[in-house]
């Protein structure tokens, strides 16, 4: 599949409580970091994700990240199709860049471009 879903994010107000909820509910293995709790698949049967408390709206959301080869091109294409750019390309040091767009109904979707190897 071109442009696969490669990551997901769950937004919340209280990261520690939300991490405990999902850890207990699904048995997810997580590592707490400064700004996010990373959800780590135990094998190749799932994708990674994270739980994040932004400290501002939106608080409660679920977001998928689609891998693309050119963030700016996909943001422009989304806008041409009636979507919007919400978060511009932003670096995740040592890993890559992400952006958030909305579709024509306002649903948030993440874009991800990993660093070149």
C-alpha positions as a Markdown table, in Angstrom:
| # | Residue | x | y | z |
|---|---|---|---|---|
| 1 | Unk | 0.0 | 0.0 | 0.0 |
| 2 | Unk | 1.4 | 3.4 | -0.9 |
| 3 | Unk | 1.6 | 5.8 | 2.1 |
| 4 | Unk | 0.9 | 3.3 | 4.9 |
| 5 | Unk | -0.4 | 4.2 | 8.4 |
| 6 | Unk | 2.8 | 4.0 | 10.5 |
| 7 | Unk | 1.9 | 5.5 | 13.9 |
| 8 | Unk | -1.0 | 6.6 | 16.0 |
| 9 | Unk | -1.4 | 9.2 | 18.8 |
| 10 | Unk | -3.9 | 9.5 | 21.6 |
| 11 | Unk | -4.4 | 12.9 | 23.1 |
| 12 | Unk | -5.5 | 13.5 | 26.7 |
| 13 | Unk | -5.4 | 16.0 | 29.6 |
| 14 | Unk | -3.7 | 13.7 | 32.1 |
| 15 | Unk | -1.1 | 11.5 | 30.5 |
| 16 | Unk | -0.2 | 9.4 | 33.5 |
| 17 | Unk | -3.9 | 8.4 | 34.1 |
| 18 | Unk | -4.5 | 7.8 | 30.4 |
| 19 | Unk | -1.3 | 5.7 | 30.2 |
| 20 | Unk | -2.5 | 3.6 | 33.1 |
| 21 | Unk | -6.0 | 3.2 | 31.5 |
| 22 | Unk | -4.7 | 1.9 | 28.2 |
| 23 | Unk | -2.0 | -0.1 | 29.8 |
| 24 | Unk | -4.5 | -1.9 | 31.9 |
| 25 | Unk | -7.2 | -2.2 | 29.2 |
| 26 | Unk | -5.0 | -3.5 | 26.4 |
| 27 | Unk | -1.8 | -4.7 | 28.2 |
| 28 | Unk | 0.2 | -2.2 | 26.1 |
| 29 | Unk | 3.9 | -1.8 | 27.0 |
| 30 | Unk | 4.8 | 1.9 | 27.4 |
| 31 | Unk | 7.8 | 4.0 | 28.1 |
| 32 | Unk | 7.3 | 7.5 | 29.6 |
| 33 | Unk | 9.3 | 10.3 | 28.2 |
| 34 | Unk | 9.3 | 14.1 | 28.8 |
| 35 | Unk | 6.4 | 14.9 | 26.5 |
| 36 | Unk | 4.8 | 11.5 | 25.6 |
| 37 | Unk | 4.3 | 7.9 | 26.6 |
| 38 | Unk | 5.5 | 5.7 | 23.8 |
| 39 | Unk | 3.4 | 2.7 | 23.1 |
| 40 | Unk | 5.7 | -0.1 | 21.9 |
| 41 | Unk | 4.5 | -3.2 | 20.0 |
| 42 | Unk | 5.9 | -6.4 | 21.5 |
| 43 | Unk | 6.3 | -7.9 | 18.0 |
| 44 | Unk | 5.5 | -7.2 | 14.4 |
| 45 | Unk | 1.8 | -7.4 | 14.8 |
| 46 | Unk | 1.1 | -3.8 | 15.3 |
| 47 | Unk | 2.4 | -0.2 | 14.9 |
| 48 | Unk | 3.9 | 2.1 | 17.5 |
| 49 | Unk | 2.0 | 5.0 | 19.0 |
| 50 | Unk | 2.1 | 7.4 | 21.8 |
| 51 | Unk | -0.1 | 9.2 | 24.4 |
| 52 | Unk | 0.4 | 12.9 | 24.6 |
| 53 | Unk | -1.0 | 15.7 | 26.7 |
| 54 | Unk | -0.4 | 18.9 | 24.7 |
| 55 | Unk | -1.5 | 21.3 | 27.5 |
| 56 | Unk | -3.9 | 23.0 | 25.1 |
| 57 | Unk | -6.7 | 22.2 | 22.7 |
| 58 | Unk | -7.3 | 19.7 | 21.3 |
| 59 | Unk | -7.1 | 17.6 | 24.5 |
| 60 | Unk | -9.0 | 14.5 | 23.5 |
| 61 | Unk | -8.3 | 13.0 | 20.1 |
| 62 | Unk | -7.1 | 10.0 | 18.3 |
| 63 | Unk | -4.8 | 10.6 | 15.3 |
| 64 | Unk | -3.3 | 8.3 | 12.7 |
| 65 | Unk | 0.0 | 9.2 | 10.9 |
| 66 | Unk | 0.4 | 8.4 | 7.2 |
| 67 | Unk | 4.0 | 8.1 | 5.9 |
| 68 | Unk | 4.7 | 10.4 | 2.9 |
| 69 | Unk | 7.8 | 11.3 | 1.0 |
| 70 | Unk | 7.2 | 15.0 | 0.9 |
| 71 | Unk | 5.3 | 16.8 | 3.6 |
| 72 | Unk | 4.9 | 20.1 | 1.8 |
| 73 | Unk | 3.6 | 18.4 | -1.3 |
| 74 | Unk | 0.9 | 16.4 | 0.6 |
| 75 | Unk | -0.1 | 19.5 | 2.6 |
| 76 | Unk | -0.5 | 21.4 | -0.6 |
| 77 | Unk | -2.5 | 18.6 | -2.2 |
| 78 | Unk | -4.8 | 18.3 | 0.9 |
| 79 | Unk | -5.4 | 22.1 | 0.6 |
| 80 | Unk | -6.2 | 21.8 | -3.1 |
| 81 | Unk | -8.7 | 19.0 | -2.3 |
| 82 | Unk | -10.5 | 21.2 | 0.4 |
| 83 | Unk | -8.5 | 20.2 | 3.5 |
| 84 | Unk | -6.4 | 22.4 | 5.7 |
| 85 | Unk | -2.9 | 22.6 | 7.3 |
| 86 | Unk | -3.2 | 22.6 | 11.1 |
| 87 | Unk | 0.4 | 22.0 | 12.3 |
| 88 | Unk | 3.2 | 22.8 | 9.8 |
| 89 | Unk | 6.1 | 20.4 | 9.3 |
| 90 | Unk | 7.8 | 20.0 | 12.7 |
| 91 | Unk | 11.0 | 18.1 | 13.5 |
| 92 | Unk | 11.2 | 15.2 | 15.8 |
| 93 | Unk | 15.0 | 15.3 | 16.4 |
| 94 | Unk | 16.8 | 12.2 | 15.1 |
| 95 | Unk | 13.7 | 10.7 | 13.7 |
| 96 | Unk | 11.9 | 12.8 | 11.1 |
| 97 | Unk | 9.2 | 15.4 | 10.6 |
| 98 | Unk | 5.4 | 15.4 | 11.1 |
| 99 | Unk | 2.5 | 17.7 | 10.2 |
| 100 | Unk | -1.2 | 17.7 | 10.8 |
| 101 | Unk | -3.9 | 18.3 | 8.2 |
| 102 | Unk | -7.6 | 18.1 | 8.2 |
| 103 | Unk | -9.8 | 16.5 | 5.6 |
| 104 | Unk | -12.8 | 18.2 | 4.1 |
| 105 | Unk | -14.9 | 17.6 | 7.2 |
| 106 | Unk | -12.3 | 18.7 | 9.7 |
| 107 | Unk | -11.0 | 15.3 | 10.8 |
| 108 | Unk | -7.4 | 15.5 | 11.9 |
| 109 | Unk | -4.8 | 13.3 | 10.1 |
| 110 | Unk | -1.1 | 13.2 | 10.8 |
| 111 | Unk | 1.6 | 13.1 | 8.1 |
| 112 | Unk | 5.0 | 11.6 | 8.8 |
| 113 | Unk | 8.3 | 11.7 | 6.9 |
| 114 | Unk | 11.1 | 9.8 | 8.5 |
| 115 | Unk | 14.7 | 10.9 | 8.2 |
| 116 | Unk | 16.6 | 9.4 | 5.2 |
| 117 | Unk | 18.8 | 6.5 | 6.3 |
